Amino acid sequence: MKMLNVVCIYSFSIIALNCTNPTSQVNLQTSLGVIEEKIENLSPEQLKNQLRLLEESNPVQHIEMTTSFTPNRILVQKPTLFSKSKYANDGYLLTGVIKNNASIAKFKDAEIVITFLSETNTSISSNNLILYKYLNPNEPISFEFKVYPPDGTKDYKITIKTARPV
């Protein structure tokens, strides 16, 4: 029954977006009746399969990500009795958590794009990074990449370009 409700909500929202005038509302009511009849005739396994196909058709819609961007500090000189430790920057660490919010669909090999921005928010360059992990439904996955931003970078933007359905 829960699966039936999820499929109905997806269907209703797609149809509702296409309705902007009064004649469309009559068509909407007719369409909803047809959808309800079709859904009632499907078995739970068929409903589950329909939902999986719907989720797999747009992986980016179901994946969320939080990230942080910190300097990668490496020890250059150990502390001695008369001096402190010395560190140098060796690029930056892009760390984060990625989560698949889909109900059923599983994904893998998420392609992440990091765009380095100047002080005026102009794109300086971008890197495509691939996270070679399985993204199971509602399971957060931690990740870490070492990146070297170009000179003049003041900010970054990160997006998920795609992921493959399993």
N, C-alpha and C positions, 0 to 999 in steps of 0.2 A: 504494500500500500504506500509506503514511504517513497519507493521508486516511482510509482505512478504519479505522486504529487510532484516530484522533481521534474519529470518529463512534462507534465502539464504546465508547470510554471515556465519552463523554457519555451514551450510552444506558445503559451499565451503572451509572453513578453515579446516574442518575435512578431507575432501577428499584431499585437497592440502598437508596435512601433510603425507599422505600415498604415495605420488608421488615423487620418487627419481630418476627414470631412464626414458629414452625416450619412452619406450613402455607404461609406466605408464601414460605418458602425453596423449597418444591416449585414454587410458581408462578413464582418467580424463575428456576429452572433451565429451566422450560418457556418462559418469556418470552425468556430468553437464546438458546435454540435457535431460536425464531421470528425474533428480531432477526438472528442470524447468517445464517439463510437469506435474509432480505430484503436484507441488506447484500451478500451474495455475488451476488445477482441484479442489483445496481445497477452501472451503468457508472461509471468514474472521474468523468466530468462530472456525473452525477447525485449522486454522493457529495459532490462539491465544492459543488454547489448546495444540498444538504441542510445541510451545515456552514455555508454562508453564511447561510441562512435562520435557523438556530439561533442564530448569533452576532448577527444583526440583531434578533432578538426581544427581546434584553436588552442594549442598548448600554452601560449603566452598568457592567455586570459586566466589560466588556472594556476600560474606560478607567481609567487611573490618572493621578494628578496630584500634583506637589510644588509648594509655594508658599512665598513669603516676603512679609512685610508690613513695609515700611519707610517712614519719613517722606519726603515729597517736599520736599526743601529747595531753595528758590529764592534766588538772589542778590538782596539788597535794596540793598546798598551796596557798591560796588567798593572795594578797598583803596587807601588813599592813603599818602603818606609818614608820616603821623602816626596813622593808624587802620587797624584790621583790617577784613576783609570782614565784612559782616553778612548773615545768612540768616534766612529765615522759613519756617515750615511751610505748604505749600499742599496739604493733604490727604495721602494716603498712596498709595504705589505697591504694588499687588498684582502681583507678578511670579511666574512659574512656568513649568513644563514639563508638558505634557499628552501622554500617549502612548496610542495604541490598541494593545492587546495581542491583538486578534483575529487569527486566522490568515488570514482571507480578507476579511471584511466591512470596508467603508469607511464612515466616518461624516462628518457635517459639522454645523456650527452647534451646538456643545456649549453647553448652558445650565448655567452655574455659579452656585450660590447662595452668597453670603457672608452669614453671620449674625454680627452684632456682639453680644458678650456683656458683661454687667456683671461686677463683682467676684464676685458670687455665682453666676456662670454662667447668669444669666437672660438670655433673648434680648431685646435692646433693639429691634433692627430688622434687616431683611435686605434685600439687593439681589440682583436677578437680573441676571447679566451673560451676554451671548451672545458666544461666540468664533466669529466668522464665518471659519472656516478648514476645509479638508478634513483629516480625520484618517485617513491611510492606515495600513495595518497595520504595526506595529513602527517607526513613524516619530515621533520626539519633535518636538513643536512648542512653541516658546517663545511666551509671551504676556505682556502687561503692561496693567493697567487702573489708572486713577486713581480712587480712591474717597475719600469724605469720611465717616468714621465719626461717629456722633452722640456728644454729650458723655456721659461716664460709661463709655465703652468701655474695657475692660481686656484683652479677648481677642477672638478671632474663630474661627469655624468655617467651613470651606469644603467644599462637596459638589458633586458633579456630578448635576444633576437629570435630564437627558436629552440625547440627541444623535440626529440624524436619519440613518437609513441612506441611503447614496447609491445 
